Amino acid sequence: MVLLLAGCTKSEWSTVTLLADGKEIPVQVEIADEAAEWQQGLMFREELGADKGMLFIFGEEMTQRFWMKNTLIPLDMVFIDADNVIVDIQEAEPCRTESCIVYVSAAPAQYVLEVNKGFSKENGINVGDLLILEK
């Protein structure tokens, strides 16, 4: 799988193209590369288009911890290391209580792509697939 990123500006959708199993899968993503954006994530969203998601970009590779507090839609969390290799994919359920599950990456990651739950399986995206970010 290859990830191509085009048109990366704040408050706009950027196009990401996933190349998996010989097919191109375009996804429009919002970029989250600052602390306030990481904390807000996809909270309070009532829907996420089939071809939309959020790409979290962190300054360094580390074990990532995400939760679904106030997130209303189920998601796939695709954890990607600094070498652009998918190291983990987790399906996450909404949480509307104070005690939410924390989803911890199986290995250090520098990027996390959140898309609708089931997106990864439907598109043949797997651990070990390679992502190439073009900025």
N, CA, C and O atoms as CSV, one atom per row, in Angstrom:
chain,resi,resn,atom,element,x,y,z
A,1,MET,N,N,0.844,-1.169,0.000
A,1,MET,CA,C,0.000,0.000,0.000
A,1,MET,C,C,0.888,1.230,0.000
A,1,MET,O,O,1.906,1.264,0.691
A,2,VAL,N,N,0.512,2.229,-0.762
A,2,VAL,CA,C,1.239,3.482,-0.839
A,2,VAL,C,C,0.281,4.601,-0.499
A,2,VAL,O,O,-0.867,4.583,-0.944
A,3,LEU,N,N,0.720,5.566,0.270
A,3,LEU,CA,C,-0.111,6.701,0.650
A,3,LEU,C,C,0.457,7.948,0.004
A,3,LEU,O,O,1.620,8.284,0.223
A,4,LEU,N,N,-0.349,8.640,-0.791
A,4,LEU,CA,C,0.056,9.886,-1.423
A,4,LEU,C,C,-0.773,11.004,-0.832
A,4,LEU,O,O,-1.997,10.892,-0.766
A,5,LEU,N,N,-0.139,12.079,-0.402
A,5,LEU,CA,C,-0.813,13.196,0.239
A,5,LEU,C,C,-0.649,14.430,-0.624
A,5,LEU,O,O,0.470,14.803,-0.976
A,6,ALA,N,N,-1.771,15.071,-0.970
A,6,ALA,CA,C,-1.720,16.266,-1.817
A,6,ALA,C,C,-2.594,17.356,-1.231
A,6,ALA,O,O,-3.636,17.071,-0.642
A,7,GLY,N,N,-2.180,18.592,-1.387
A,7,GLY,CA,C,-3.011,19.728,-0.973
A,7,GLY,C,C,-3.157,19.870,0.520
A,7,GLY,O,O,-4.260,20.124,1.003
A,8,CYS,N,N,-2.096,19.717,1.261
A,8,CYS,CA,C,-2.139,19.717,2.721
A,8,CYS,C,C,-2.163,21.135,3.281
A,8,CYS,O,O,-1.111,21.753,3.445
A,9,THR,N,N,-3.346,21.654,3.575
A,9,THR,CA,C,-3.474,22.960,4.210
A,9,THR,C,C,-4.494,22.869,5.329
A,9,THR,O,O,-5.357,21.991,5.318
A,10,LYS,N,N,-4.398,23.772,6.294
A,10,LYS,CA,C,-5.302,23.778,7.439
A,10,LYS,C,C,-6.735,24.049,7.016
A,10,LYS,O,O,-6.990,24.789,6.066
A,11,SER,N,N,-7.663,23.437,7.736
A,11,SER,CA,C,-9.101,23.657,7.561
A,11,SER,C,C,-9.627,23.219,6.203
A,11,SER,O,O,-10.732,23.600,5.815
A,12,GLU,N,N,-8.866,22.439,5.493
A,12,GLU,CA,C,-9.313,21.941,4.199
A,12,GLU,C,C,-9.117,20.431,4.169
A,12,GLU,O,O,-8.363,19.866,4.960
A,13,TRP,N,N,-9.805,19.807,3.251
A,13,TRP,CA,C,-9.617,18.379,3.030
A,13,TRP,C,C,-8.396,18.193,2.140
A,13,TRP,O,O,-8.214,18.928,1.170
A,14,SER,N,N,-7.568,17.224,2.464
A,14,SER,CA,C,-6.430,16.843,1.642
A,14,SER,C,C,-6.728,15.471,1.065
A,14,SER,O,O,-7.407,14.664,1.700
A,15,THR,N,N,-6.234,15.206,-0.112
A,15,THR,CA,C,-6.483,13.910,-0.737
A,15,THR,C,C,-5.348,12.950,-0.427
A,15,THR,O,O,-4.176,13.275,-0.612
A,16,VAL,N,N,-5.703,11.781,0.040
A,16,VAL,CA,C,-4.768,10.698,0.312
A,16,VAL,C,C,-5.156,9.555,-0.606
A,16,VAL,O,O,-6.330,9.194,-0.689
A,17,THR,N,N,-4.183,8.984,-1.292
A,17,THR,CA,C,-4.471,7.840,-2.146
A,17,THR,C,C,-3.783,6.612,-1.578
A,17,THR,O,O,-2.561,6.583,-1.437
A,18,LEU,N,N,-4.570,5.604,-1.253
A,18,LEU,CA,C,-4.042,4.332,-0.781
A,18,LEU,C,C,-3.952,3.390,-1.971
A,18,LEU,O,O,-4.916,3.234,-2.721
A,19,LEU,N,N,-2.805,2.768,-2.140
A,19,LEU,CA,C,-2.634,1.770,-3.192
A,19,LEU,C,C,-2.504,0.413,-2.513
A,19,LEU,O,O,-1.465,0.091,-1.937
A,20,ALA,N,N,-3.564,-0.373,-2.586
A,20,ALA,CA,C,-3.590,-1.667,-1.910
A,20,ALA,C,C,-4.144,-2.714,-2.862
A,20,ALA,O,O,-5.141,-2.477,-3.543
A,21,ASP,N,N,-3.511,-3.847,-2.908
A,21,ASP,CA,C,-3.957,-4.946,-3.768
A,21,ASP,C,C,-4.130,-4.497,-5.214
A,21,ASP,O,O,-5.056,-4.936,-5.896
A,22,GLY,N,N,-3.238,-3.623,-5.683
A,22,GLY,CA,C,-3.269,-3.185,-7.072
A,22,GLY,C,C,-4.332,-2.163,-7.405
A,22,GLY,O,O,-4.538,-1.854,-8.579
A,23,LYS,N,N,-5.012,-1.631,-6.409
A,23,LYS,CA,C,-6.035,-0.623,-6.693
A,23,LYS,C,C,-5.760,0.661,-5.922
A,23,LYS,O,O,-5.172,0.643,-4.840
A,24,GLU,N,N,-6.195,1.771,-6.499
A,24,GLU,CA,C,-6.058,3.067,-5.850
A,24,GLU,C,C,-7.323,3.365,-5.057
A,24,GLU,O,O,-8.435,3.238,-5.570
A,25,ILE,N,N,-7.145,3.760,-3.813
A,25,ILE,CA,C,-8.269,4.066,-2.931
A,25,ILE,C,C,-8.108,5.503,-2.452
A,25,ILE,O,O,-7.343,5.756,-1.521
A,26,PRO,N,N,-8.816,6.455,-3.074
A,26,PRO,CA,C,-8.694,7.842,-2.617
A,26,PRO,C,C,-9.484,8.064,-1.332
A,26,PRO,O,O,-10.613,7.593,-1.188
A,27,VAL,N,N,-8.874,8.785,-0.409
A,27,VAL,CA,C,-9.517,9.150,0.848
A,27,VAL,C,C,-9.242,10.630,1.079
A,27,VAL,O,O,-8.109,11.091,0.939
A,28,GLN,N,N,-10.276,11.359,1.431
A,28,GLN,CA,C,-10.087,12.759,1.792
A,28,GLN,C,C,-9.889,12.819,3.299
A,28,GLN,O,O,-10.702,12.300,4.064
A,29,VAL,N,N,-8.794,13.461,3.719
A,29,VAL,CA,C,-8.473,13.507,5.147
A,29,VAL,C,C,-8.321,14.933,5.635
A,29,VAL,O,O,-7.897,15.829,4.906
A,30,GLU,N,N,-8.679,15.109,6.885
A,30,GLU,CA,C,-8.324,16.321,7.608
A,30,GLU,C,C,-6.992,16.018,8.281
A,30,GLU,O,O,-6.790,14.918,8.796
A,31,ILE,N,N,-6.090,16.982,8.279
A,31,ILE,CA,C,-4.785,16.807,8.898
A,31,ILE,C,C,-4.840,17.312,10.337
A,31,ILE,O,O,-5.301,18.423,10.598
A,32,ALA,N,N,-4.365,16.484,11.266
A,32,ALA,CA,C,-4.242,16.868,12.673
A,32,ALA,C,C,-2.757,16.787,13.027
A,32,ALA,O,O,-2.222,15.697,13.232
A,33,ASP,N,N,-2.094,17.948,13.098
A,33,ASP,CA,C,-0.663,17.949,13.381
A,33,ASP,C,C,-0.274,18.883,14.525
A,33,ASP,O,O,0.895,19.231,14.684
A,34,GLU,N,N,-1.261,19.281,15.314
A,34,GLU,CA,C,-1.024,20.124,16.489
A,34,GLU,C,C,-1.792,19.548,17.678
A,34,GLU,O,O,-2.788,18.845,17.502
A,35,ALA,N,N,-1.324,19.850,18.885
A,35,ALA,CA,C,-1.901,19.264,20.101
A,35,ALA,C,C,-3.411,19.447,20.208
A,35,ALA,O,O,-4.116,18.497,20.550
A,36,ALA,N,N,-3.920,20.633,19.928
A,36,ALA,CA,C,-5.368,20.871,20.035
A,36,ALA,C,C,-6.133,19.996,19.046
A,36,ALA,O,O,-7.218,19.507,19.361
A,37,GLU,N,N,-5.578,19.797,17.861
A,37,GLU,CA,C,-6.226,18.948,16.846
A,37,GLU,C,C,-6.157,17.484,17.255
A,37,GLU,O,O,-7.112,16.740,17.033
A,38,TRP,N,N,-5.040,17.053,17.852
A,38,TRP,CA,C,-4.924,15.676,18.324
A,38,TRP,C,C,-5.966,15.403,19.397
A,38,TRP,O,O,-6.595,14.345,19.401
A,39,GLN,N,N,-6.150,16.356,20.308
A,39,GLN,CA,C,-7.097,16.165,21.405
A,39,GLN,C,C,-8.543,16.143,20.918
A,39,GLN,O,O,-9.351,15.367,21.428
A,40,GLN,N,N,-8.873,16.967,19.958
A,40,GLN,CA,C,-10.246,17.036,19.433
A,40,GLN,C,C,-10.563,15.843,18.536
A,40,GLN,O,O,-11.631,15.241,18.641
A,41,GLY,N,N,-9.620,15.508,17.652
A,41,GLY,CA,C,-9.821,14.387,16.741
A,41,GLY,C,C,-11.175,14.442,16.050
A,41,GLY,O,O,-11.574,15.483,15.529
A,42,LEU,N,N,-11.871,13.325,16.048
A,42,LEU,CA,C,-13.187,13.232,15.410
A,42,LEU,C,C,-14.328,13.260,16.440
A,42,LEU,O,O,-15.421,12.759,16.178
A,43,MET,N,N,-14.059,13.848,17.604
A,43,MET,CA,C,-15.103,13.950,18.636
A,43,MET,C,C,-16.338,14.673,18.112
A,43,MET,O,O,-16.243,15.624,17.337
A,44,PHE,N,N,-17.475,14.206,18.549
A,44,PHE,CA,C,-18.787,14.819,18.303
A,44,PHE,C,C,-19.231,14.777,16.834
A,44,PHE,O,O,-20.260,15.362,16.495
A,45,ARG,N,N,-18.493,14.111,15.972
A,45,ARG,CA,C,-18.927,13.970,14.579
A,45,ARG,C,C,-20.021,12.916,14.534
A,45,ARG,O,O,-19.875,11.835,15.104
A,46,GLU,N,N,-21.111,13.232,13.858
A,46,GLU,CA,C,-22.219,12.279,13.766
A,46,GLU,C,C,-22.070,11.340,12.583
A,46,GLU,O,O,-22.720,10.296,12.529
A,47,GLU,N,N,-21.222,11.704,11.640
A,47,GLU,CA,C,-20.978,10.833,10.491
A,47,GLU,C,C,-19.620,11.164,9.896
A,47,GLU,O,O,-19.056,12.233,10.129
A,48,LEU,N,N,-19.118,10.219,9.124
A,48,LEU,CA,C,-17.870,10.381,8.399
A,48,LEU,C,C,-18.096,9.734,7.048
A,48,LEU,O,O,-18.416,8.547,6.975
A,49,GLY,N,N,-17.935,10.489,5.990
A,49,GLY,CA,C,-18.166,9.958,4.651
A,49,GLY,C,C,-17.353,8.701,4.397
A,49,GLY,O,O,-16.308,8.494,5.013
A,50,ALA,N,N,-17.829,7.873,3.499
A,50,ALA,CA,C,-17.180,6.597,3.208
A,50,ALA,C,C,-15.732,6.770,2.767
A,50,ALA,O,O,-14.902,5.890,2.994
A,51,ASP,N,N,-15.430,7.893,2.144
A,51,ASP,CA,C,-14.076,8.123,1.625
A,51,ASP,C,C,-13.349,9.219,2.398
A,51,ASP,O,O,-12.466,9.882,1.854
A,52,LYS,N,N,-13.715,9.411,3.658
A,52,LYS,CA,C,-13.109,10.483,4.457
A,52,LYS,C,C,-12.459,9.923,5.722
A,52,LYS,O,O,-12.781,8.824,6.173
A,53,GLY,N,N,-11.532,10.712,6.282
A,53,GLY,CA,C,-10.859,10.306,7.504
A,53,GLY,C,C,-10.061,11.448,8.085
A,53,GLY,O,O,-10.177,12.594,7.649
A,54,MET,N,N,-9.244,11.120,9.080
A,54,MET,CA,C,-8.352,12.099,9.699
A,54,MET,C,C,-6.973,11.473,9.803
A,54,MET,O,O,-6.830,10.332,10.242
A,55,LEU,N,N,-5.951,12.234,9.394
A,55,LEU,CA,C,-4.567,11.783,9.492
A,55,LEU,C,C,-3.878,12.573,10.598
A,55,LEU,O,O,-3.714,13.789,10.498
A,56,PHE,N,N,-3.477,11.866,11.654
A,56,PHE,CA,C,-2.742,12.464,12.764
A,56,PHE,C,C,-1.257,12.352,12.450
A,56,PHE,O,O,-0.762,11.268,12.141
A,57,ILE,N,N,-0.553,13.465,12.529
A,57,ILE,CA,C,0.882,13.494,12.263
A,57,ILE,C,C,1.576,13.967,13.537
A,57,ILE,O,O,1.328,15.073,14.018
A,58,PHE,N,N,2.450,13.115,14.076
A,58,PHE,CA,C,3.162,13.437,15.311
A,58,PHE,C,C,4.623,13.751,14.992
A,58,PHE,O,O,5.153,13.287,13.983
A,59,GLY,N,N,5.269,14.533,15.846
A,59,GLY,CA,C,6.637,14.969,15.617
A,59,GLY,C,C,7.664,13.861,15.686
A,59,GLY,O,O,8.752,13.979,15.123
A,60,GLU,N,N,7.322,12.779,16.376
A,60,GLU,CA,C,8.247,11.662,16.484
A,60,GLU,C,C,7.473,10.362,16.656
A,60,GLU,O,O,6.290,10.352,16.996
A,61,GLU,N,N,8.173,9.286,16.414
A,61,GLU,CA,C,7.588,7.960,16.562
A,61,GLU,C,C,7.575,7.580,18.042
A,61,GLU,O,O,8.586,7.709,18.733
A,62,MET,N,N,6.424,7.110,18.520
A,62,MET,CA,C,6.292,6.652,19.908
A,62,MET,C,C,5.045,5.774,20.015
A,62,MET,O,O,4.222,5.735,19.101
A,63,THR,N,N,4.918,5.078,21.130
A,63,THR,CA,C,3.692,4.330,21.374
A,63,THR,C,C,2.550,5.336,21.443
A,63,THR,O,O,2.598,6.289,22.221
A,64,GLN,N,N,1.532,5.121,20.631
A,64,GLN,CA,C,0.392,6.045,20.576
A,64,GLN,C,C,-0.764,5.485,21.394
A,64,GLN,O,O,-1.020,4.281,21.393
A,65,ARG,N,N,-1.451,6.372,22.086
A,65,ARG,CA,C,-2.610,6.002,22.905
A,65,ARG,C,C,-3.791,6.870,22.488
A,65,ARG,O,O,-3.740,8.096,22.582
A,66,PHE,N,N,-4.838,6.227,22.033
A,66,PHE,CA,C,-6.047,6.931,21.600
A,66,PHE,C,C,-7.229,6.403,22.395
A,66,PHE,O,O,-7.242,5.245,22.812
A,67,TRP,N,N,-8.213,7.256,22.600
A,67,TRP,CA,C,-9.474,6.811,23.174
A,67,TRP,C,C,-10.598,7.388,22.345
A,67,TRP,O,O,-10.383,8.237,21.480
A,68,MET,N,N,-11.797,6.917,22.619
A,68,MET,CA,C,-12.953,7.276,21.802
A,68,MET,C,C,-13.962,8.123,22.576
A,68,MET,O,O,-15.138,8.172,22.215
A,69,LYS,N,N,-13.508,8.788,23.638
A,69,LYS,CA,C,-14.423,9.616,24.430
A,69,LYS,C,C,-15.084,10.659,23.534
A,69,LYS,O,O,-14.416,11.375,22.787
A,70,ASN,N,N,-16.401,10.727,23.624
A,70,ASN,CA,C,-17.219,11.669,22.849
A,70,ASN,C,C,-17.113,11.476,21.335
A,70,ASN,O,O,-17.496,12.355,20.563
A,71,THR,N,N,-16.597,10.336,20.922
A,71,THR,CA,C,-16.580,9.999,19.502
A,71,THR,C,C,-17.829,9.172,19.236
A,71,THR,O,O,-18.054,8.152,19.887
A,72,LEU,N,N,-18.625,9.601,18.300
A,72,LEU,CA,C,-19.954,9.029,18.092
A,72,LEU,C,C,-20.003,7.931,17.040
A,72,LEU,O,O,-21.013,7.237,16.920
A,73,ILE,N,N,-18.930,7.763,16.279
A,73,ILE,CA,C,-18.918,6.784,15.190
A,73,ILE,C,C,-17.783,5.775,15.390
A,73,ILE,O,O,-16.704,6.157,15.843
A,74,PRO,N,N,-18.001,4.504,15.065
A,74,PRO,CA,C,-16.932,3.512,15.176
A,74,PRO,C,C,-15.865,3.762,14.107
A,74,PRO,O,O,-16.171,4.162,12.984
A,75,LEU,N,N,-14.616,3.520,14.481
A,75,LEU,CA,C,-13.499,3.837,13.595
A,75,LEU,C,C,-12.500,2.697,13.493
A,75,LEU,O,O,-12.423,1.845,14.378
A,76,ASP,N,N,-11.734,2.688,12.407
A,76,ASP,CA,C,-10.487,1.940,12.304
A,76,ASP,C,C,-9.376,2.918,12.634
A,76,ASP,O,O,-9.370,4.047,12.142
A,77,MET,N,N,-8.435,2.492,13.465
A,77,MET,CA,C,-7.230,3.268,13.739
A,77,MET,C,C,-6.073,2.529,13.089
A,77,MET,O,O,-5.757,1.400,13.465
A,78,VAL,N,N,-5.442,3.171,12.112
A,78,VAL,CA,C,-4.327,2.576,11.380
A,78,VAL,C,C,-3.054,3.264,11.868
A,78,VAL,O,O,-2.836,4.444,11.595
A,79,PHE,N,N,-2.220,2.523,12.590
A,79,PHE,CA,C,-0.996,3.066,13.175
A,79,PHE,C,C,0.169,2.816,12.218
A,79,PHE,O,O,0.355,1.701,11.729
A,80,ILE,N,N,0.953,3.868,11.955
A,80,ILE,CA,C,1.998,3.837,10.932
A,80,ILE,C,C,3.304,4.329,11.557
A,80,ILE,O,O,3.323,5.374,12.207
A,81,ASP,N,N,4.393,3.582,11.364
A,81,ASP,CA,C,5.654,3.988,11.990
A,81,ASP,C,C,6.396,5.039,11.166
A,81,ASP,O,O,5.926,5.449,10.105
A,82,ALA,N,N,7.552,5.470,11.659
A,82,ALA,CA,C,8.329,6.528,11.007
A,82,ALA,C,C,8.875,6.089,9.653
A,82,ALA,O,O,9.243,6.930,8.833
A,83,ASP,N,N,8.932,4.773,9.408
A,83,ASP,CA,C,9.368,4.247,8.112
A,83,ASP,C,C,8.193,4.054,7.164
A,83,ASP,O,O,8.339,3.446,6.104
A,84,ASN,N,N,7.021,4.572,7.547
A,84,ASN,CA,C,5.795,4.510,6.740
A,84,ASN,C,C,5.252,3.092,6.563
A,84,ASN,O,O,4.653,2.770,5.536
A,85,VAL,N,N,5.465,2.261,7.561
A,85,VAL,CA,C,4.951,0.894,7.556
A,85,VAL,C,C,3.802,0.809,8.559
A,85,VAL,O,O,3.920,1.288,9.686
A,86,ILE,N,N,2.694,0.201,8.146
A,86,ILE,CA,C,1.577,-0.008,9.073
A,86,ILE,C,C,2.006,-1.040,10.106
A,86,ILE,O,O,2.391,-2.158,9.763
A,87,VAL,N,N,1.935,-0.648,11.382
A,87,VAL,CA,C,2.366,-1.531,12.463
A,87,VAL,C,C,1.198,-2.098,13.261
A,87,VAL,O,O,1.372,-3.035,14.040
A,88,ASP,N,N,0.006,-1.530,13.068
A,88,ASP,CA,C,-1.150,-2.007,13.824
A,88,ASP,C,C,-2.415,-1.415,13.215
A,88,ASP,O,O,-2.402,-0.296,12.702
A,89,ILE,N,N,-3.497,-2.165,13.275
A,89,ILE,CA,C,-4.820,-1.680,12.887
A,89,ILE,C,C,-5.785,-2.144,13.970
A,89,ILE,O,O,-5.842,-3.331,14.294
A,90,GLN,N,N,-6.540,-1.205,14.528
A,90,GLN,CA,C,-7.500,-1.555,15.568
A,90,GLN,C,C,-8.864,-0.983,15.232
A,90,GLN,O,O,-8.982,0.138,14.738
A,91,GLU,N,N,-9.890,-1.775,15.509
A,91,GLU,CA,C,-11.266,-1.297,15.371
A,91,GLU,C,C,-11.690,-0.730,16.717
A,91,GLU,O,O,-11.543,-1.387,17.748
A,92,ALA,N,N,-12.214,0.487,16.707
A,92,ALA,CA,C,-12.552,1.184,17.949
A,92,ALA,C,C,-14.031,1.545,17.964
A,92,ALA,O,O,-14.596,1.974,16.958
A,93,GLU,N,N,-14.640,1.362,19.125
A,93,GLU,CA,C,-16.065,1.641,19.299
A,93,GLU,C,C,-16.270,2.977,20.018
A,93,GLU,O,O,-15.423,3.384,20.814
A,94,PRO,N,N,-17.380,3.661,19.749
A,94,PRO,CA,C,-17.685,4.917,20.438
A,94,PRO,C,C,-17.735,4.726,21.956
A,94,PRO,O,O,-18.050,3.644,22.452
A,95,CYS,N,N,-17.417,5.798,22.677
A,95,CYS,CA,C,-17.488,5.774,24.139
A,95,CYS,C,C,-18.171,7.044,24.614
A,95,CYS,O,O,-17.755,8.152,24.276
A,96,ARG,N,N,-19.222,6.868,25.400
A,96,ARG,CA,C,-19.977,8.017,25.896
A,96,ARG,C,C,-19.952,8.092,27.421
A,96,ARG,O,O,-20.766,8.789,28.028
A,97,THR,N,N,-19.014,7.372,28.034
A,97,THR,CA,C,-18.887,7.390,29.491
A,97,THR,C,C,-17.543,8.003,29.878
A,97,THR,O,O,-16.733,8.342,29.015
A,98,GLU,N,N,-17.319,8.139,31.174
A,98,GLU,CA,C,-16.037,8.677,31.651
A,98,GLU,C,C,-14.931,7.628,31.603
A,98,GLU,O,O,-13.748,7.968,31.561
A,99,SER,N,N,-15.315,6.360,31.610
A,99,SER,CA,C,-14.343,5.269,31.619
A,99,SER,C,C,-14.289,4.634,30.232
A,99,SER,O,O,-15.088,3.751,29.919
A,100,CYS,N,N,-13.357,5.075,29.410
A,100,CYS,CA,C,-13.249,4.601,28.026
A,100,CYS,C,C,-12.016,3.724,27.846
A,100,CYS,O,O,-11.001,3.908,28.517
A,101,ILE,N,N,-12.123,2.775,26.934
A,101,ILE,CA,C,-10.983,1.940,26.563
A,101,ILE,C,C,-9.919,2.826,25.935
A,101,ILE,O,O,-10.230,3.736,25.166
A,102,VAL,N,N,-8.656,2.554,26.269
A,102,VAL,CA,C,-7.538,3.230,25.619
A,102,VAL,C,C,-6.952,2.254,24.604
A,102,VAL,O,O,-6.578,1.135,24.952
A,103,TYR,N,N,-6.877,2.683,23.357
A,103,TYR,CA,C,-6.325,1.875,22.279
A,103,TYR,C,C,-4.852,2.234,22.147
A,103,TYR,O,O,-4.509,3.367,21.810
A,104,VAL,N,N,-3.977,1.258,22.416
A,104,VAL,CA,C,-2.534,1.478,22.426
A,104,VAL,C,C,-1.933,0.789,21.205
A,104,VAL,O,O,-2.211,-0.381,20.944
A,105,SER,N,N,-1.112,1.518,20.464
A,105,SER,CA,C,-0.490,0.930,19.275
A,105,SER,C,C,0.404,-0.242,19.683
A,105,SER,O,O,1.079,-0.187,20.711
A,106,ALA,N,N,0.403,-1.292,18.877
A,106,ALA,CA,C,1.194,-2.486,19.158
A,106,ALA,C,C,2.688,-2.219,19.018
A,106,ALA,O,O,3.509,-2.971,19.543
A,107,ALA,N,N,3.039,-1.151,18.312
A,107,ALA,CA,C,4.430,-0.749,18.105
A,107,ALA,C,C,4.450,0.771,17.996
A,107,ALA,O,O,3.409,1.384,17.762
A,108,PRO,N,N,5.612,1.384,18.161
A,108,PRO,CA,C,5.682,2.839,18.018
A,108,PRO,C,C,5.180,3.302,16.651
A,108,PRO,O,O,5.407,2.643,15.636
A,109,ALA,N,N,4.494,4.445,16.644
A,109,ALA,CA,C,3.922,4.995,15.409
A,109,ALA,C,C,4.115,6.508,15.387
A,109,ALA,O,O,4.106,7.162,16.430
A,110,GLN,N,N,4.289,7.050,14.191
A,110,GLN,CA,C,4.388,8.500,14.015
A,110,GLN,C,C,3.129,9.075,13.385
A,110,GLN,O,O,2.862,10.272,13.490
A,111,TYR,N,N,2.356,8.213,12.729
A,111,TYR,CA,C,1.124,8.635,12.057
A,111,TYR,C,C,-0.008,7.707,12.478
A,111,TYR,O,O,0.203,6.526,12.750
A,112,VAL,N,N,-1.216,8.268,12.525
A,112,VAL,CA,C,-2.409,7.449,12.740
A,112,VAL,C,C,-3.470,7.937,11.766
A,112,VAL,O,O,-3.790,9.125,11.723
A,113,LEU,N,N,-4.008,7.014,10.990
A,113,LEU,CA,C,-5.087,7.318,10.055
A,113,LEU,C,C,-6.375,6.754,10.638
A,113,LEU,O,O,-6.485,5.550,10.868
A,114,GLU,N,N,-7.354,7.632,10.878
A,114,GLU,CA,C,-8.666,7.187,11.351
A,114,GLU,C,C,-9.655,7.245,10.198
A,114,GLU,O,O,-9.812,8.274,9.540
A,115,VAL,N,N,-10.317,6.121,9.969
A,115,VAL,CA,C,-11.339,5.999,8.931
A,115,VAL,C,C,-12.508,5.218,9.522
A,115,VAL,O,O,-12.414,4.715,10.642
A,116,ASN,N,N,-13.590,5.115,8.791
A,116,ASN,CA,C,-14.742,4.360,9.280
A,116,ASN,C,C,-14.355,2.922,9.599
A,116,ASN,O,O,-13.528,2.320,8.914
A,117,LYS,N,N,-14.967,2.379,10.653
A,117,LYS,CA,C,-14.732,0.989,11.031
A,117,LYS,C,C,-15.051,0.075,9.854
A,117,LYS,O,O,-16.085,0.217,9.202
A,118,GLY,N,N,-14.150,-0.859,9.596
A,118,GLY,CA,C,-14.324,-1.807,8.503
A,118,GLY,C,C,-13.643,-1.387,7.216
A,118,GLY,O,O,-13.484,-2.204,6.309
A,119,PHE,N,N,-13.237,-0.127,7.119
A,119,PHE,CA,C,-12.597,0.387,5.908
A,119,PHE,C,C,-11.340,-0.415,5.560
A,119,PHE,O,O,-11.114,-0.746,4.396
A,120,SER,N,N,-10.532,-0.723,6.564
A,120,SER,CA,C,-9.280,-1.446,6.328
A,120,SER,C,C,-9.540,-2.834,5.757
A,120,SER,O,O,-8.921,-3.232,4.771
A,121,LYS,N,N,-10.456,-3.568,6.378
A,121,LYS,CA,C,-10.774,-4.915,5.891
A,121,LYS,C,C,-11.378,-4.869,4.495
A,121,LYS,O,O,-11.009,-5.663,3.629
A,122,GLU,N,N,-12.298,-3.949,4.275
A,122,GLU,CA,C,-12.968,-3.841,2.974
A,122,GLU,C,C,-11.993,-3.544,1.841
A,122,GLU,O,O,-12.228,-3.931,0.696
A,123,ASN,N,N,-10.901,-2.857,2.161
A,123,ASN,CA,C,-9.947,-2.441,1.137
A,123,ASN,C,C,-8.640,-3.226,1.166
A,123,ASN,O,O,-7.689,-2.864,0.473
A,124,GLY,N,N,-8.580,-4.288,1.953
A,124,GLY,CA,C,-7.398,-5.145,1.982
A,124,GLY,C,C,-6.161,-4.491,2.570
A,124,GLY,O,O,-5.041,-4.807,2.169
A,125,ILE,N,N,-6.352,-3.587,3.512
A,125,ILE,CA,C,-5.235,-2.897,4.157
A,125,ILE,C,C,-4.787,-3.738,5.346
A,125,ILE,O,O,-5.602,-4.112,6.189
A,126,ASN,N,N,-3.479,-4.038,5.413
A,126,ASN,CA,C,-2.962,-4.941,6.433
A,126,ASN,C,C,-1.696,-4.412,7.089
A,126,ASN,O,O,-1.011,-3.551,6.537
A,127,VAL,N,N,-1.389,-4.942,8.284
A,127,VAL,CA,C,-0.121,-4.662,8.946
A,127,VAL,C,C,1.002,-5.085,8.006
A,127,VAL,O,O,0.932,-6.135,7.368
A,128,GLY,N,N,2.035,-4.253,7.929
A,128,GLY,CA,C,3.165,-4.532,7.047
A,128,GLY,C,C,3.078,-3.812,5.722
A,128,GLY,O,O,4.077,-3.702,5.011
A,129,ASP,N,N,1.890,-3.313,5.371
A,129,ASP,CA,C,1.757,-2.532,4.140
A,129,ASP,C,C,2.547,-1.237,4.288
A,129,ASP,O,O,2.698,-0.703,5.387
A,130,LEU,N,N,3.043,-0.750,3.167
A,130,LEU,CA,C,3.892,0.440,3.154
A,130,LEU,C,C,3.098,1.661,2.764
A,130,LEU,O,O,2.237,1.599,1.886
A,131,LEU,N,N,3.384,2.766,3.412
A,131,LEU,CA,C,2.770,4.048,3.068
A,131,LEU,C,C,3.871,5.004,2.631
A,131,LEU,O,O,4.927,5.074,3.259
A,132,ILE,N,N,3.624,5.733,1.566
A,132,ILE,CA,C,4.555,6.765,1.128
A,132,ILE,C,C,3.828,8.088,1.206
A,132,ILE,O,O,2.830,8.302,0.518
A,133,LEU,N,N,4.336,8.980,2.053
A,133,LEU,CA,C,3.741,10.305,2.222
A,133,LEU,C,C,4.471,11.279,1.315
A,133,LEU,O,O,5.689,11.430,1.414
A,134,GLU,N,N,3.742,11.934,0.440
A,134,GLU,CA,C,4.309,12.986,-0.401
A,134,GLU,C,C,3.692,14.289,0.028
A,134,GLU,O,O,2.479,14.472,-0.083
A,135,LYS,N,N,4.512,15.202,0.520
A,135,LYS,CA,C,4.001,16.473,1.035
A,135,LYS,C,C,4.245,17.572,0.035
A,135,LYS,O,O,3.886,18.723,0.283
